[in-house]
Amino acid sequence: MFNQRWCGSSLVALLGLVVALSAGLVQAAEAPVPIAEFFAEAAMSRPVLSPSGRSLALQVTGSSGRRELAVLDLETMKDFRVVAAFTDAHVMNVQWVNDERLVFDVRHVDATAFDRFAPGLFAVNRDGAELRTLVGVRQTSRSGLAPNHYLLRVLRDGTADVVVLRIEFRRETGEVTDTTPFRLDTLSGRLTGLALGAPHNTRGWLVDQQGDPKLTVTNQEGQTEVLWRERQGEEWQAIARFPTYDLTGERLDPLEIGPDGQLYLRAARHDDDGTLALYRFDRGQQRREAEPLVAVKGFDFSGKLEFDRTTRRLLGVRYTGDADGTVWFDPAMKALQATVDERLRGTINRIDVPECGCSRWTVISSFSDRQPTLYLLYDREAGTYRRIGARHQGIEPQRMAQRDFQRIVARDGMQFPVHVTRPAGKGPWPMVVLVHGGPWVRGGKWEWAADSQFLASRGYLVVEPEFRGSTGYGSKLFLAGLKQWGLKMQDDVADAARWAITQGLADPKRICIAGASYGGYATLMGLIRDPELYRCGIAWAAVTDINLMYDITWSDAPDDYRQYGMPVLIGDRVKDADQLVATSPLAQAERLRQPLLLAHGRSDQRVPVEHFNRFLEAVRKTNSQVEEVVYPEEGHGFQKPENRFDFWSRVERFLARNLAQPD
């Protein structure tokens, strides 16, 4: 178990923290911002108001470098104390159970990749009393439930209970086979089953604020079914069925059950881009309502609903377009947003209010492309602010780079977005094309991003394409990426680089391509397919061969995905056998002759290190300019700060050597 430490000294200066809000250009004479300022643990995570708004929970990094949980009494502004801290773990993901009790999980500082899938669950009172281990962190833990239990939601029914989800894994692969919700008393640890009569092969649940499971999603043999149950004891009724990987048909993505029992979901809007919008579900008609509640032109809806849980009213909806925003339906909240935005110009200002909607206090998270998130406490009665802290307190916004969002046109006419981060000075600059992983994810948005800002601080233009296959921009862009690994998806990445050249932003003789996971695959294929464009490449956690994704059965890719998903999304290893060879970096390794930096985590379950080992052996036969590093206990991404510092130091040196001057 973890070693606990009770200490408030590391937080003495917390409320006095001031972060500069001015913007400007970095002076050439200044030393570069240290790597640690970009990639260290966040100094603070988003503060959370208690349901009544009388207390504020804070996750802060103390003098030991560990993230701690502290609580501030907002009524007195004097009672400030650390209520949970560990010498060997970070406190993470804090939520209030009620006005007196909180729950949180942890991340062990020395955890291997496998341990990170078991964050545990702990509960503590706002005064530090009644600390209890609800879910153990490792298989050897003797306290709490087994590590395969995870927090599903807190309840608002007058108790100290939460709902946890038990996840059953296939021992050989780690694949999820079933899930079951339970009610858990955070004071006694008593566990109560909730899902009698539920179907097998469940993958997701929605539970209302009284702890009643209302909706579940099953997945079996490539078919997804969404089932609804109006109340306990009734039969589960299917409200939607669709092939899991037939992505052209009508689908239903349940999001949340409101305090009034209303089901909210995402579904296709049927516009030109095929974007998803937020809808209410009409349970009487067993279908979504005709008109969306929120739709964001050019973007799939992604966000969160904000309720006043006392009055059961929907106050507003968070969403992400090119940047984060909020649609407020409540007039008072709309007016408050306007007031805050007038006072804090040039930033996105997220307002968090207590669940009761009745408190004088709100928390404001303020950020921009140049400013990491700054946290403020706003007094609605007095109209005044108090600075609480910042995620990256060593970052000076005036030394950061401008980030823009644009849509460009590929060689075949397909339009796709790009994010562009410009360093100080005047271009054309040496450029890094940074390719996101996934690839079935959205790559970025308008905010401060550590990797692109770090590269820009070293003088590199950073271009991040949202190539076809990316999600978040509608089904038209996504579906255009089916079976296009190394083909049109790769063309989009190259087209983004050439666009930056034609715009006068990038030096055509000093371009490096970089990325992780799928982005690592695209890096290797870019060097192979477009050797005249890219001078060097950096690939970490990289997929190096599609057939290996089929062959390595102990990775965390589900069998269902390999059998039904990969043939549709990436390629059928029989029908598309020639294509998979032609688009395999491993099979084409002899064609890669540029300088290359490779990095991998030895414990990676998503892209096992065999991808790295085989490709390194193959490419070294014809390329003497390959550097490599393996981090023993890292998984799919580098979690330990010391490894992040080491990796990005290597990146800095590699780029300086290879992009210093034109050929």
VOGU-3710 file (C-alpha; in Angstrom, 3 decimals, decimal comma):
1> mfnqrwcgss> 0,000/0,000/0,000  1,040/3,616/-0,322  2,924/5,563/2,299  0,783/8,461/3,414  2,074/11,862/4,431  0,099/14,687/6,025  1,686/18,060/5,385  0,477/21,523/4,403  3,833/23,292/4,129  4,152/22,626/0,409
11> lvallglvva> 1,014/24,692/-0,232  1,756/27,812/1,820  2,181/30,054/-1,198  -0,624/28,527/-3,248  -3,148/31,350/-3,037  -0,497/33,962/-3,738  0,521/32,536/-7,084  0,456/35,068/-9,948  0,888/34,148/-13,588  1,547/36,840/-16,206
21> lsaglvqaae> -1,341/37,365/-18,636  0,388/39,733/-21,069  1,418/38,530/-24,533  4,429/39,504/-26,610  7,398/38,218/-28,566  10,256/36,367/-26,931  13,539/38,224/-27,077  16,349/36,481/-28,938  18,797/37,084/-26,104  16,765/35,092/-23,599
31> apvpiaeffa> 17,721/31,521/-22,778  15,221/28,898/-23,975  12,477/27,893/-21,586  13,730/24,722/-19,828  12,312/21,406/-21,000  11,021/20,637/-17,496  8,631/23,612/-17,642  6,839/21,983/-20,573  6,800/18,336/-19,510  6,806/18,289/-15,687
41> eaamsrpvls> 3,762/17,180/-13,696  1,084/19,864/-13,677  1,409/22,169/-10,657  -2,379/22,121/-10,265  -5,372/20,383/-11,809  -8,826/21,915/-12,130  -10,256/22,809/-8,698  -13,647/21,295/-7,888  -16,408/23,025/-5,935  -18,416/20,990/-3,446
51> psgrslalqv> -22,117/20,484/-4,305  -23,162/23,439/-2,119  -20,209/25,585/-3,138  -18,969/25,996/0,431  -15,666/24,147/-0,113  -13,077/23,872/-2,852  -11,015/20,730/-3,561  -7,572/21,356/-5,022  -5,091/18,935/-6,609  -1,652/20,485/-6,270
61> tgssgrrela> 1,900/19,265/-6,691  3,740/19,625/-3,403  7,421/20,053/-2,590  7,946/16,290/-2,938  6,788/16,393/-6,559  3,681/14,368/-5,688  0,166/15,593/-6,396  -1,801/16,124/-3,164  -5,445/16,738/-2,285  -6,253/19,880/-0,303
71> vldletmkdf> -9,560/21,462/0,721  -10,263/25,169/1,254  -13,247/26,396/3,284  -14,737/29,188/1,143  -16,931/30,527/3,941  -13,951/31,497/6,110  -11,126/31,499/3,532  -8,931/30,359/6,447  -9,405/26,623/6,934  -6,997/25,274/4,314
81> rvvaaftdah> -5,550/21,800/4,714  -4,059/18,850/2,882  -6,442/15,930/3,412  -4,691/13,199/1,401  -1,092/12,864/0,234  1,204/9,935/-0,490  4,969/9,692/-0,684  4,840/7,316/-3,657  1,677/8,252/-5,584  -0,152/11,164/-7,162
91> vmnvqwvnde> -3,730/11,987/-6,176  -5,856/12,080/-9,356  -9,451/12,624/-10,541  -11,070/14,133/-7,450  -14,871/14,266/-7,125  -17,214/15,241/-4,309  -19,571/12,491/-3,104  -21,488/14,990/-0,982  -20,600/18,189/0,856  -18,476/16,304/3,404
101> rlvfdvrhvd> -16,857/13,455/1,471  -14,627/13,103/-1,580  -13,368/10,244/-3,744  -10,210/10,080/-5,823  -7,891/7,613/-7,518  -4,098/7,600/-7,744  -1,174/7,041/-10,062  1,844/5,359/-8,504  5,060/7,195/-9,359  6,892/3,915/-10,048
111> atafdrfapg> 3,992/2,146/-11,724  4,696/-0,029/-14,713  2,518/0,284/-17,780  0,294/-2,516/-16,469  -0,225/-0,919/-13,042  -1,627/2,244/-14,614  -4,752/0,355/-15,625  -5,544/-0,081/-11,906  -5,821/3,419/-10,380  -7,679/2,257/-7,257
121> lfavnrdgae> -10,300/4,340/-5,473  -10,101/6,158/-2,134  -12,505/8,229/-0,044  -11,834/10,889/2,596  -13,776/13,542/4,483  -13,192/17,218/3,799  -11,358/17,510/7,142  -9,065/14,543/6,401  -10,960/12,042/8,556  -12,322/8,635/7,533
131> lrtlvgvrqt> -9,745/7,911/4,836  -10,676/4,572/3,279  -9,280/2,399/0,500  -12,296/1,411/-1,582  -10,475/-0,276/-4,476  -6,931/-1,625/-4,250  -4,291/-0,466/-6,683  -2,297/-3,646/-7,285  -3,152/-7,308/-7,243  -1,184/-7,664/-4,012
141> srsglapnhy> -3,309/-5,059/-2,224  -5,068/-6,413/0,867  -7,447/-3,472/1,230  -10,616/-2,689/-0,677  -12,099/-4,309/-3,740  -10,003/-5,967/-6,418  -8,213/-3,571/-8,825  -10,633/-4,351/-11,681  -13,221/-1,957/-10,173  -13,471/1,619/-11,454
151> llrvlrdgta> -15,550/4,648/-10,485  -18,550/5,058/-12,795  -20,289/8,017/-11,118  -21,049/9,714/-7,816  -24,676/9,842/-6,706  -26,919/12,658/-5,547  -29,411/10,771/-3,399  -28,459/11,965/0,086  -26,041/9,097/0,778  -22,255/8,736/0,725
161> dvvvlriefr> -22,527/6,112/-2,041  -20,965/5,933/-5,493  -21,365/3,528/-8,399  -18,371/1,450/-9,449  -17,976/-0,749/-12,493  -16,430/-4,192/-12,282  -14,615/-4,973/-15,533  -13,864/-8,549/-16,497  -10,734/-9,054/-18,624  -9,567/-11,964/-20,721
171> retgevtdtt> -6,420/-13,086/-18,923  -4,363/-13,770/-22,047  -4,936/-10,441/-23,835  -6,399/-8,012/-21,311  -9,465/-7,645/-23,553  -12,661/-6,507/-21,810  -15,279/-9,268/-21,852  -18,014/-7,920/-19,568  -18,861/-5,105/-17,133  -21,156/-4,962/-14,085
181> pfrldtlsgr> -22,184/-1,905/-12,008  -22,334/-1,954/-8,178  -23,362/0,534/-5,553  -20,514/1,189/-3,079  -20,817/2,855/0,344  -17,706/5,046/0,708  -17,947/4,947/4,532  -18,442/1,233/5,167  -17,173/-0,263/1,905  -20,424/-2,234/1,541
191> ltglalgaph> -21,067/-3,386/-2,048  -24,552/-3,873/-3,536  -25,309/-5,333/-6,963  -27,333/-3,217/-9,401  -27,545/-5,144/-12,648  -29,693/-8,227/-12,020  -31,033/-9,473/-15,327  -28,575/-7,460/-17,405  -27,347/-8,938/-20,684  -23,845/-10,335/-21,124
201> ntrgwlvdqq> -21,020/-8,713/-23,091  -21,808/-5,235/-21,797  -19,297/-2,500/-22,572  -20,887/0,606/-21,105  -23,523/1,818/-18,637  -25,478/4,963/-17,839  -26,775/5,276/-14,276  -29,062/8,033/-12,995  -28,230/10,157/-9,952  -30,226/7,820/-7,677
211> gdpkltvtnq> -28,014/4,890/-8,681  -30,479/3,121/-10,977  -28,875/1,652/-14,140  -31,009/2,867/-17,032  -28,966/2,100/-20,133  -26,339/-0,390/-21,206  -24,416/-1,032/-24,413  -23,462/-4,549/-25,500  -20,938/-5,613/-28,106  -20,779/-9,136/-29,491
221> egqtevlwre> -19,599/-10,602/-32,789  -19,297/-7,211/-34,439  -22,799/-6,066/-33,395  -23,633/-3,250/-30,966  -26,943/-3,041/-29,119  -28,184/-0,192/-26,905  -30,735/-1,254/-24,261  -32,940/0,866/-21,994  -34,743/-0,052/-18,759  -37,261/2,430/-17,372
231> rqgeewqaia> -37,057/1,159/-13,791  -35,615/-1,693/-11,749  -37,351/-5,025/-12,220  -38,422/-4,322/-15,796  -37,003/-6,036/-18,865  -34,220/-4,420/-20,854  -35,530/-3,141/-24,198  -33,337/-2,582/-27,266  -33,587/1,007/-28,537  -30,838/0,709/-31,175
241> rfptydltge> -28,919/-1,999/-33,023  -26,142/-1,521/-35,561  -22,986/-3,244/-36,855  -20,135/-2,000/-34,668  -17,761/-1,339/-37,556  -20,240/-0,436/-40,319  -19,666/3,265/-39,905  -21,949/4,444/-42,721  -25,268/3,596/-41,061  -27,387/5,251/-38,372
251> rldpleigpd> -25,727/5,044/-34,969  -26,597/6,156/-31,458  -24,014/7,257/-28,910  -25,527/7,637/-25,396  -23,907/10,400/-23,324  -25,761/11,105/-20,078  -28,966/10,749/-18,105  -30,030/14,082/-16,674  -31,364/14,570/-13,124  -34,887/14,612/-14,597
261> gqlylraarh> -34,360/11,215/-16,260  -33,847/12,648/-19,745  -31,448/10,678/-21,961  -29,006/12,729/-24,049  -27,105/11,252/-26,976  -24,974/11,970/-30,018  -26,244/11,101/-33,471  -25,637/12,063/-37,103  -26,970/15,433/-38,149  -27,029/14,528/-41,881
271> dddgtlalyr> -25,324/17,739/-42,992  -22,742/17,925/-45,793  -19,871/17,021/-43,463  -21,794/14,229/-41,704  -21,223/15,758/-38,273  -22,638/14,479/-34,988  -24,892/16,678/-32,866  -26,352/16,535/-29,354  -29,955/15,288/-29,161  -32,556/14,434/-26,558
281> fdrgqqrrea> -34,031/10,940/-26,793  -37,809/10,637/-26,957  -38,478/7,480/-24,944  -42,136/7,437/-25,905  -41,345/7,367/-29,614  -38,160/5,325/-29,050  -36,093/7,677/-31,198  -34,118/10,863/-30,971  -35,906/14,194/-31,261  -36,020/15,680/-34,747
291> eplvavkgfd> -33,946/18,788/-33,990  -30,587/18,785/-32,230  -30,162/20,509/-28,902  -26,630/21,649/-29,833  -24,862/21,395/-33,198  -21,457/22,884/-34,022  -20,975/23,648/-37,715  -18,049/21,731/-39,156  -17,428/19,720/-35,981  -18,798/16,630/-34,272
301> fsgklefdrt> -20,370/17,455/-30,937  -18,029/16,675/-28,073  -18,675/18,043/-24,621  -20,504/17,901/-21,319  -23,877/18,888/-19,948  -24,116/21,207/-16,924  -27,104/20,847/-14,586  -28,518/22,504/-11,509  -29,194/19,223/-9,725  -31,400/20,866/-7,098
311> trrllgvryt> -33,915/22,235/-9,605  -33,079/19,494/-12,163  -32,605/22,118/-14,878  -30,125/21,953/-17,730  -28,049/25,132/-17,380  -25,844/24,761/-20,432  -23,680/22,564/-22,631  -19,898/22,493/-23,066  -18,700/21,873/-26,612  -15,514/21,892/-28,670
321> gdadgtvwfd> -15,295/23,577/-32,064  -11,921/24,938/-33,100  -11,717/25,815/-29,381  -13,730/25,027/-26,258  -16,927/26,942/-25,618  -20,196/26,853/-23,668  -23,803/27,372/-24,722  -25,697/28,669/-21,684  -29,479/28,237/-21,664  -29,804/29,814/-18,231
331> pamkalqatv> -30,015/33,659/-18,529  -28,039/34,278/-15,326  -25,188/32,024/-16,479  -25,214/33,629/-19,925  -24,864/37,052/-18,307  -22,103/35,819/-16,004  -20,163/34,423/-18,965  -20,415/37,778/-20,740  -19,128/39,578/-17,636  -16,200/37,226/-17,197
341> derlrgtinr> -15,242/37,339/-20,887  -15,284/41,140/-20,799  -12,900/41,131/-17,837  -10,608/38,360/-19,137  -10,099/39,098/-22,817  -8,115/36,971/-25,232  -8,696/33,736/-23,317  -11,221/30,924/-23,172  -12,914/31,248/-19,778  -14,660/28,126/-18,518
351> idvpecgcsr> -17,059/28,779/-15,630  -17,738/25,962/-13,165  -20,598/26,427/-10,732  -21,722/24,276/-7,793  -24,332/21,656/-8,588  -26,916/23,510/-6,539  -26,408/26,675/-8,606  -26,858/28,679/-5,419  -23,340/29,580/-4,288  -21,700/32,972/-4,578
361> wtvissfsdr> -18,487/31,277/-5,745  -17,561/29,991/-9,181  -14,269/28,598/-10,480  -12,908/30,019/-13,721  -10,406/28,097/-15,825  -8,797/30,631/-18,160  -6,472/29,627/-21,000  -5,352/30,403/-24,527  -2,910/29,093/-27,101  -0,107/30,884/-25,246
371> qptlyllydr> -1,336/30,642/-21,670  -1,583/27,301/-19,863  -4,702/27,081/-17,742  -4,927/29,643/-14,953  -7,442/28,997/-12,156  -9,385/31,802/-10,513  -12,083/31,972/-7,845  -14,809/34,469/-8,741  -17,095/36,060/-6,157  -20,412/36,625/-7,931
381> eagtyrriga> -21,676/38,943/-5,197  -18,634/41,216/-5,052  -17,589/40,816/-8,688  -13,969/40,127/-7,655  -11,369/37,480/-8,512  -8,805/35,552/-6,495  -6,028/33,749/-8,308  -5,774/30,148/-7,116  -2,958/28,730/-9,228  -1,911/27,473/-12,657
391> rhqgiepqrm> -1,183/24,166/-14,358  2,285/25,256/-15,473  3,350/28,111/-13,267  6,815/28,404/-14,852  5,455/29,190/-18,326  5,408/32,873/-19,287  2,642/33,441/-21,873  4,564/36,243/-23,585  7,280/33,726/-24,475  4,896/31,232/-26,052
401> aqrdfqriva> 3,894/30,887/-29,712  0,734/31,721/-31,619  -1,433/28,735/-32,618  -3,960/28,909/-35,470  -6,649/26,629/-36,897  -7,178/26,482/-40,658  -8,796/24,252/-43,245  -6,792/23,416/-46,357  -7,455/21,408/-49,530  -5,702/18,122/-50,348
411> rdgmqfpvhv> -4,507/17,181/-53,830  -7,775/15,347/-54,571  -10,010/18,188/-53,347  -10,746/16,813/-49,868  -10,752/19,586/-47,274  -9,146/18,916/-43,895  -8,051/21,008/-40,876  -4,521/21,840/-39,738  -3,163/23,415/-36,554  -0,212/25,754/-37,065
421> trpagkgpwp> 2,057/26,915/-34,230  4,427/29,714/-35,254  7,680/30,467/-33,455  8,974/33,968/-32,768  10,493/35,954/-35,594  9,740/35,854/-39,288  9,497/32,803/-41,534  10,148/30,735/-43,431  11,155/28,555/-40,485  12,454/25,001/-40,228
431> mvvlvhggpw> 9,365/22,864/-39,725  8,218/19,826/-37,774  5,133/18,078/-39,173  3,623/16,537/-36,049  1,236/13,663/-36,836  -1,315/12,656/-34,210  -1,858/9,066/-33,091  -5,037/7,036/-33,171  -5,599/7,544/-35,991  -9,348/7,500/-35,276
441> vrggkwewaa> -9,172/10,477/-32,889  -9,138/14,245/-33,062  -5,598/15,572/-32,899  -5,891/18,974/-31,236  -7,668/22,277/-30,657  -6,870/25,914/-29,841  -5,111/25,655/-26,506  -1,626/25,556/-25,010  -0,012/22,250/-26,047  3,294/21,204/-24,468
451> dsqflasrgy> 4,841/19,384/-27,452  4,103/21,995/-30,127  4,975/24,905/-27,818  8,260/23,244/-26,872  9,188/22,785/-30,528  8,172/26,367/-31,336  10,290/27,629/-28,426  13,286/26,053/-30,170  12,513/27,925/-33,392  10,466/25,340/-35,327
461> lvvepefrgs> 7,209/25,901/-37,124  4,817/23,099/-36,091  2,103/21,890/-38,469  -0,378/19,291/-37,188  -2,717/17,923/-39,883  -6,142/16,476/-39,101  -5,795/14,062/-42,015  -8,663/11,954/-43,360  -9,538/9,245/-40,855  -9,412/11,787/-38,021
471> tgygsklfla> -12,584/12,062/-35,953  -14,283/15,187/-34,670  -14,973/16,786/-38,051  -17,765/14,627/-39,433  -18,109/11,254/-41,117  -17,098/12,571/-44,550  -13,502/13,152/-43,435  -13,451/10,054/-41,258  -14,813/7,610/-43,856  -12,393/8,942/-46,478
481> glkqwglkmq> -9,652/7,366/-44,368  -10,920/3,783/-44,502  -8,121/1,467/-45,697  -5,921/4,482/-46,420  -3,000/3,903/-44,057  0,108/4,874/-46,012  -2,002/6,044/-48,970  -4,362/9,046/-49,028  -3,968/9,545/-45,282  -0,241/9,853/-45,946
491> ddvadaarwa> -0,882/12,199/-48,875  -2,760/14,549/-46,556  0,238/14,779/-44,231  2,529/15,596/-47,158  0,001/18,067/-48,555  -0,066/19,895/-45,218  3,729/20,222/-45,360  3,632/21,505/-48,947  0,852/23,941/-48,047  3,072/25,435/-45,336
501> itqgladpkr> 5,838/25,837/-47,925  3,570/27,606/-50,440  2,347/29,927/-47,676  5,916/31,038/-47,062  5,880/29,574/-43,543  8,259/26,621/-43,944  11,777/26,277/-45,290  11,395/23,479/-47,899  14,906/22,183/-47,209  14,471/21,833/-43,424
511> iciagasygg> 11,439/19,663/-42,659  11,208/16,836/-40,127  8,188/14,553/-39,674  7,359/13,235/-36,198  4,651/11,380/-34,297  3,669/8,606/-31,895  1,662/5,402/-32,382  -0,144/5,858/-35,723  1,789/9,135/-35,944  4,968/7,072/-35,666
521> yatlmglird> 3,735/4,830/-38,488  3,004/7,919/-40,626  6,473/9,248/-39,819  8,140/6,090/-41,131  5,909/5,910/-44,206  6,453/9,608/-44,876  10,219/9,141/-44,940  9,759/6,180/-47,287  7,171/7,690/-49,651  8,331/11,324/-49,727
531> pelyrcgiaw> 12,112/11,275/-49,252  12,503/14,566/-51,131  10,182/16,320/-48,663  11,376/15,175/-45,239  14,952/15,591/-44,117  14,563/13,486/-40,943  12,001/11,712/-38,753  11,152/11,066/-35,106  8,875/8,110/-34,290  7,907/6,838/-30,848
541> aavtdinlmy> 5,607/3,975/-29,885  5,313/3,473/-33,635  3,305/0,840/-35,483  5,792/-0,575/-37,984  3,754/-3,283/-39,714  -0,014/-3,783/-40,036  0,279/-7,565/-40,206  2,041/-7,502/-36,825  -1,096/-5,868/-35,416  -2,956/-9,006/-36,471
551> ditwsdapdd> -0,246/-11,435/-35,361  0,590/-10,160/-31,870  -2,427/-11,495/-30,014  -1,277/-10,467/-26,531  -1,594/-6,742/-27,256  -4,577/-4,926/-25,728  -6,345/-4,749/-29,101  -9,587/-6,732/-28,607  -10,162/-9,875/-30,631  -13,425/-8,324/-31,817
561> yrqygmpvli> -11,490/-5,367/-33,223  -8,989/-7,604/-35,025  -11,743/-9,763/-36,465  -14,358/-7,154/-37,396  -12,772/-3,711/-37,069  -9,321/-3,833/-38,634  -10,455/-5,397/-41,938  -12,879/-2,459/-42,394  -10,763/0,351/-40,992  -7,232/-0,606/-42,034
571> gdrvkdadql> -7,290/-3,561/-44,418  -8,158/-7,227/-44,728  -4,957/-9,228/-44,473  -6,179/-11,649/-47,170  -8,109/-9,440/-49,605  -5,718/-6,497/-49,170  -2,514/-8,496/-48,697  -0,522/-6,675/-51,392  -1,582/-3,276/-50,063  -0,531/-4,172/-46,510
581> vatsplaqae> 2,950/-5,056/-47,754  3,219/-1,915/-49,884  2,252/0,227/-46,882  4,395/-1,595/-44,327  7,393/0,381/-42,987  8,919/-2,950/-41,937  8,646/-4,415/-45,446  9,892/-1,152/-46,999  12,614/-0,412/-44,429  15,476/-0,465/-46,951
591> rlrqplllah> 13,971/2,605/-48,651  14,317/4,723/-45,499  17,691/6,493/-45,675  17,179/9,745/-43,706  18,268/10,340/-40,087  15,768/8,732/-37,707  15,142/8,844/-33,957  13,174/5,853/-32,614  11,797/5,499/-29,073  9,555/2,921/-27,415
601> grsdqrvpve> 8,297/1,692/-24,050  9,268/-1,898/-23,331  5,943/-2,515/-21,535  3,781/-1,116/-24,334  0,643/-3,238/-24,682  -0,970/-1,196/-27,444  1,991/-1,360/-29,826  4,255/-4,074/-28,387  7,996/-3,452/-28,484  8,343/-6,186/-31,108
611> hfnrfleavr> 7,307/-3,521/-33,648  10,333/-1,471/-32,590  12,755/-4,404/-32,436  11,923/-5,800/-35,857  11,982/-2,450/-37,592  15,260/-1,390/-35,949  16,925/-4,591/-37,110  15,610/-4,113/-40,649  16,373/-0,413/-41,101  19,914/-0,642/-39,739
621> ktnsqveevv> 20,888/-2,913/-42,636  20,783/0,071/-44,994  20,727/3,137/-42,728  23,540/4,119/-40,369  21,767/7,281/-39,181  19,353/5,684/-36,715  19,274/6,578/-33,020  17,137/4,645/-30,569  16,050/4,534/-26,950  13,845/2,082/-25,031
631> ypeeghgfqk> 12,336/3,020/-21,649  11,991/-0,212/-19,627  8,772/0,339/-17,644  6,956/2,726/-19,940  3,901/1,729/-21,895  2,171/3,444/-24,805  3,441/6,926/-24,017  5,946/8,189/-21,485  4,393/8,799/-18,062  7,423/9,399/-15,871
641> penrfdfwsr> 8,716/12,981/-15,945  12,351/11,905/-16,069  11,654/9,866/-19,202  9,752/12,732/-20,814  12,667/15,065/-20,065  15,136/12,571/-21,517  13,079/11,934/-24,653  12,467/15,590/-25,495  16,135/16,396/-24,792  17,008/13,798/-27,419
651> verflarnla> 14,466/15,372/-29,775  16,007/18,803/-29,233  19,531/17,581/-30,020  18,361/15,492/-32,992  16,554/18,434/-34,604  19,434/20,809/-33,964  21,809/18,453/-35,787  19,544/17,713/-38,723  17,670/20,970/-39,350  20,397/23,435/-38,400
661> qpd> 21,135/24,674/-41,936  19,807/23,928/-45,428  21,715/21,387/-47,513
//
